[in-house]
Amino acid sequence: MKKIRIPPPVWMLICGAIAFVLNKLYPMSLGGASERLLIVGVCLLFAAVFLANSLLGFIRSKTTVNPLRPEKATSLVMTGVYRFSRNPMYLGMLLCLCAWGFYLGNILTILGPIMFGIIMNTLQISPEEQALRGKFGDAYIDYCSKVRRWL
C-alpha cells in the first residue's frame, strides 16, 4: 500500500487556512496595525530570500526540487542559504505563515506556523533526511553535523 504524501506548500496552505479560521472564530486583536505590517514585510522579505535562493541552488545543482522524492536527488546542495539551514524552503514557508499570522493580527494564528513546523519535522524532514543519508552517506551526515535543521 502506497502512502499518500502531501507536498509542503499544500501543508502551508492548510496551516494558513486553519489560522484564518481561528482568527474568524476567536477574534482577538494584537493591536498596532502599522507595527504588525512592518513585521509582515520583514517576514516576507526573508521568506523570499530563503525561497528564491534555495530554489536557485537546486536549479544550479541540476537536482530534483520534488520534496516527495528525495531519493531522486543527484547532488547535495550545501551552498547559498544551505550553509545556514538544511531546510531553507520550509523555513521560507514558515516565515510566510508568520507573516500571515501577523497580518491577521490574532495571537491564536501562531498555531499555524507551530503546526507547520511540527508537520514538516515529522512527516517531511525526517523521511527526507533518512533518504538523503541512504543516498549520500557520510557526506550528508557530515553536513548535518555542521548545519542546523531550521536555522
C-alpha positions as CSV (number, residue, x, y, z in Angstrom):
1,M,0.0,0.0,0.0
2,K,1.4,3.4,-1.1
3,K,1.4,6.2,1.5
4,I,-0.3,9.3,0.4
5,R,2.0,12.3,1.0
6,I,1.0,15.9,0.9
7,P,3.5,18.4,-0.6
8,P,4.9,21.0,1.9
9,P,3.3,24.0,0.0
10,V,-0.1,22.3,0.5
11,W,0.6,21.9,4.2
12,M,1.5,25.6,4.4
13,L,-1.9,26.5,2.8
14,I,-3.7,24.1,5.2
15,C,-2.0,25.7,8.2
16,G,-2.7,29.2,6.8
17,A,-6.4,28.3,6.4
18,I,-6.5,27.0,10.0
19,A,-5.0,30.2,11.2
20,F,-7.7,32.1,9.2
21,V,-10.5,30.1,10.7
22,L,-9.1,30.5,14.2
23,N,-9.0,34.3,13.6
24,K,-12.6,34.3,12.4
25,L,-13.9,32.0,15.3
26,Y,-11.9,33.7,18.1
27,P,-11.2,37.3,17.1
28,M,-8.5,38.9,19.3
29,S,-6.6,41.8,18.0
30,L,-2.9,42.1,18.6
31,G,-3.2,45.9,18.0
32,G,-0.6,48.1,16.4
33,A,-1.5,47.6,12.7
34,S,1.4,49.7,11.4
35,E,3.9,47.7,13.6
36,R,2.4,44.4,12.5
37,L,2.6,45.4,8.8
38,L,6.3,46.2,9.3
39,I,6.8,42.7,10.8
40,V,4.8,41.2,7.9
41,G,7.1,42.9,5.4
42,V,10.2,41.7,7.2
43,C,8.9,38.2,7.3
44,L,8.0,38.2,3.6
45,L,11.4,39.7,2.7
46,F,13.3,36.9,4.5
47,A,10.9,34.3,3.1
48,A,11.5,35.5,-0.4
49,V,15.3,35.4,0.1
50,F,15.2,31.9,1.5
51,L,12.7,30.5,-1.1
52,A,14.4,32.1,-4.1
53,N,18.0,31.3,-3.0
54,S,17.1,27.7,-2.2
55,L,15.3,27.1,-5.4
56,L,18.2,28.6,-7.4
57,G,20.6,26.3,-5.5
58,F,18.6,23.3,-6.7
59,I,18.5,24.6,-10.3
60,R,22.2,25.3,-10.4
61,S,23.0,21.8,-9.0
62,K,20.6,20.3,-11.5
63,T,18.9,18.1,-8.9
64,T,15.3,17.5,-8.0
65,V,13.3,20.0,-6.1
66,N,10.5,17.5,-5.5
67,P,10.2,17.1,-1.7
68,L,8.2,13.9,-2.1
69,R,11.0,12.2,-4.0
70,P,14.3,12.9,-2.1
71,E,15.7,9.6,-3.3
72,K,15.9,11.1,-6.8
73,A,18.4,13.8,-5.7
74,T,21.6,13.7,-7.7
75,S,23.6,16.0,-5.5
76,L,23.7,17.7,-2.2
77,V,23.1,21.4,-2.2
78,M,25.3,23.0,0.5
79,T,25.9,26.5,-0.9
80,G,23.9,29.7,-0.5
81,V,21.3,29.6,2.2
82,Y,22.0,25.9,2.6
83,R,25.1,27.0,4.6
84,F,22.8,28.2,7.3
85,S,19.8,25.9,7.1
86,R,19.3,22.4,5.8
87,N,15.7,23.3,5.0
88,P,15.5,26.9,3.8
89,M,12.5,26.2,1.6
90,Y,10.5,25.1,4.6
91,L,11.9,28.0,6.6
92,G,10.6,30.3,3.9
93,M,7.2,28.8,4.1
94,L,7.2,29.0,7.9
95,L,8.1,32.7,7.6
96,C,5.2,33.2,5.1
97,L,2.9,31.7,7.7
98,C,4.3,34.0,10.4
99,A,3.6,37.0,8.1
100,W,0.1,35.7,7.6
101,G,-0.4,35.4,11.3
102,F,0.8,39.0,11.9
103,Y,-1.3,40.3,9.1
104,L,-4.4,38.7,10.6
105,G,-3.4,40.2,13.9
106,N,-4.6,37.4,16.2
107,I,-2.4,35.7,18.8
108,L,-4.1,32.3,18.0
109,T,-2.7,32.4,14.5
110,I,0.7,31.5,15.9
111,L,-0.7,27.9,15.9
112,G,-0.4,27.9,12.0
113,P,3.4,28.2,12.0
114,I,3.7,25.9,15.0
115,M,1.6,23.2,13.3
116,F,3.6,23.6,10.1
117,G,6.9,23.2,11.9
118,I,5.7,20.0,13.7
119,I,4.2,18.6,10.5
120,M,7.4,19.3,8.5
121,N,9.7,17.8,11.2
122,T,7.7,14.6,11.5
123,L,6.1,14.0,8.1
124,Q,8.6,15.6,5.7
125,I,12.0,16.3,7.1
126,S,12.6,13.1,8.9
127,P,11.8,10.9,5.9
128,E,13.8,13.2,3.7
129,E,16.9,13.0,6.0
130,Q,16.6,9.2,6.1
131,A,16.6,9.1,2.2
132,L,19.5,11.5,1.9
133,R,21.5,9.6,4.5
134,G,20.9,6.5,2.5
135,K,21.8,8.2,-0.8
136,F,24.8,10.3,0.2
137,G,26.1,8.6,3.4
138,D,28.9,10.2,5.3
139,A,28.8,13.4,3.2
140,Y,25.2,14.1,4.3
141,I,25.9,13.1,7.9
142,D,28.9,15.5,8.0
143,Y,26.7,18.2,6.5
144,C,24.1,17.6,9.2
145,S,26.7,17.9,11.9
146,K,27.6,21.4,10.6
147,V,24.3,22.9,9.6
148,R,21.1,23.1,11.7
149,R,17.8,21.7,10.5
150,W,16.0,25.0,10.5
151,L,18.3,27.9,11.4
